[in-house]
């Protein structure tokens, strides 16, 4: 348990450094990294879908591959969403709003995840859904509360176009909701596929999709919300 926790902390530290380099580096670095991350997400999703497409234990045991129309559609929809929606809107936000604003959005997802974990473990209580047994109502409330923290932090940037008003509070809460729904959606698919993690590329964390499940939902929604604010 402590060894796994050490791996998670170390991996999180490395991921933070890499993200800062990618986010505040040259635009070409950001674009290339986005393409690499998106490709890995699609590969991990494909592996998860392949287990969903196995209809019986014999197919799963011997990894028997059969043509499955649903498997094809899932992969096609994932590919289109990740590359044409997630990538596109990430690029637009990063260019038009700047890397600091993009960091702000990612921070909402990060604090949403941390808040849910801390409140859920500390308070506990009634389970939120059978989709993800570890999720609690207290954790969900904690996620929404914690999502306001990035707004309080980034208000201190004078050149940063943020105001502590109802619009941006709602922006935080809505992005937090999208992040939580993304987490629940991938958790649902993992339970159906009977896998704990989508991959093993990140020690102590699992796969890239495990870490990006909330972000790939939150970033596109952020783009549309910015049009309304």
N, C-alpha and C positions, 0 to 999 in steps of 0.2 A: 504493500500500500504506500509506504513512505518513498519507496524507490520509484513508483509510478508518479507520485506527486512531484518528486525531484525532476523527473523527465518532463512533466508538464510545465513546470516553472522555467526550466532551461529552454525548452522549445518555444515557450511564449516569449521569452526574452529575445531569442534569435529572430522570431517572427516579427517582433516589434521593430527591431533594428532594420530588417529587410524591408518592412513596409515603409518606414521613414525614408530609406534610400530610394525606394521605388517611387513613392509619392512626391518627394521633393527633388528628385533627380530630373534629368532631361526628359522631355515629353516622349522621346523615342524609347527610353527605358521603361516608362510607365506603360506605353502601348504594347511593347514586346512582352513585358511581365504579365499584362492582362491577357494576352493571347495564350501564353504558356499556362497560366492558372486556369483559364477557361477550358483549354484542351484537357488538362488533368481532371477537371470536374466532369467533363463529358465521358472520359474513360472510366472514372469511378462509377458514374451513374450507369454506364453500360454494363459494368460487372454486376451491379446491384439488380438491374433489370433482368439480366440473364438468369439470376436465381429466382426472380419472380416468375419467369416464363417456364420454369421446370414444373411440370404438373404432378410428378410423383417422386417418391424417394429414390427409385431406381435411376431416374434421369439426373437427380441431384448428386447421387453417389458417383456415377460414372461420367457426369458432365455431358450427357447426351444432348446434342444440339439439334433442335427441330425448328423448321421455319415457323415463326410466330408473328402474326400480323400486329398484335398489340405491342410486342417487343420492338418491332420496327417503328411503329408510331411513337412510342415513348421516347426512343432514341432521337427520332427526327424532331419531335417537339422540343426536347431538351437542347439539342444542337441549335435550333432556331432561336430559342429563348436566350441561351447563354451568349451566343455570338452576335445576334442581331438586336437583342434588347439590352441584356446586362452590359455587354461590352460597349455598345453604342452609347448608352446613357451614362455609363461611367466616364467615357471619354469626353462627352459633352459637358458634364458637370465639372470635370477636372480642368477643362480648357476655359469654359465660360466663367465659372465661379472660383476656380483656382484650387491648388492643392490643399490649402488650409481649410476650405469649406468641405472638400472631399474627406479630409481627416475628421472634420466635425461629424459628418454623416456616419462614418465608420465607428466613431467614438460612441454614437448613440446605440449602435448595434452591440458594441463591446460592453457598455454599461448595462444595457438591457440583459445581456447574458449573465454578467457578473451579479447584478441585482437579483435576478431570478434564482441563481444558485445560492447566494448568501441568505436571502429571505426564506427560501424554501428549506434549506438545511437548518436554519436557526429557529424558525417558527413552526415549520411543518404544516400539519393540518390536512384538510380534505384534498384529495387528488383532483387535478383539473380534468383529466381525460384518460381513457383507457389506451389511447394512442401512444402516450408516453407516461408510464407509471411514475416516473420520477418527478414529473411536473405537478406542482401544487397551486392552489388558488393564491396562497400567500406569496408564492414565488412570482406569480403573474403580476400581482399588485406591486411587489418589490421591483419588478422589471420596469413597470411604468414610472415608478417614483425615481428610480436610478437613471432613467433616460433623460431626466431634466438636468442632471449634473453637467453634461457637456455644454449645455446652453449657458449655465452659470460660469463655466470655465472660459468659454470662447467670447463671452461678453466683455472680457478684459482686453481683447484685441481691438484697439481703437480703429484700425483700418478695416476691421471685419464688420460687414454690414449685417449686424444682428441687433435686435431689440428684444427686451424682455416684455413681450406683449402676448396677447391671447393667440395671435396667429402662429408665432413660433413655438409657443407651448403646445398647441395642437399639432404643429409640425413634428415636434419631438415625440409626442404620444402616438401619432399615426405611424411614423417610421418605426417606433418601438413595436407597435402592433404587427406591422409587416414582418419585422425581424422574428418575432415570436411565432407567427404563422408559418414562416419559412422553416423554422426549427421543428415545429410540429409536423409539417408536411414530410420532411425528410425522415423524421422519426417514424412516421406512419409507414413509409416505404421500407425502411430498414426492418421494422417489425414484420411486415409482410414477407420480406425476403429472408427473414431470420438471420440477420447479421448485426453485429454490435457496432462495427465501424464500416465506413465506406472504403477505407484503405488503411495502409500502414506507413505512409510516407512521413507522418509527423509523430515522432516518439511521444507516447503519453497522451496523444490527442486523437490519433486515427488518421483519417484521410483529409484532403483539402476540402472536400464537400462537407465533411463534418464541421469544419471551422467556418465555412462560407455559406452555410444553409440559410442563415438569417440575412446576410449581406446581399445575396443574389436576389432576394425579394425586396429588400429595403431600398437599394440604390435606384432601381427603375421607378418605384413609387415616389421617391424623393424628387425625381425629375418632374413628374406631373404635379406634385405638390408645389414646387417652386414656381410653376406657371400660375398658380392660384394666389400665392402670397403677394 
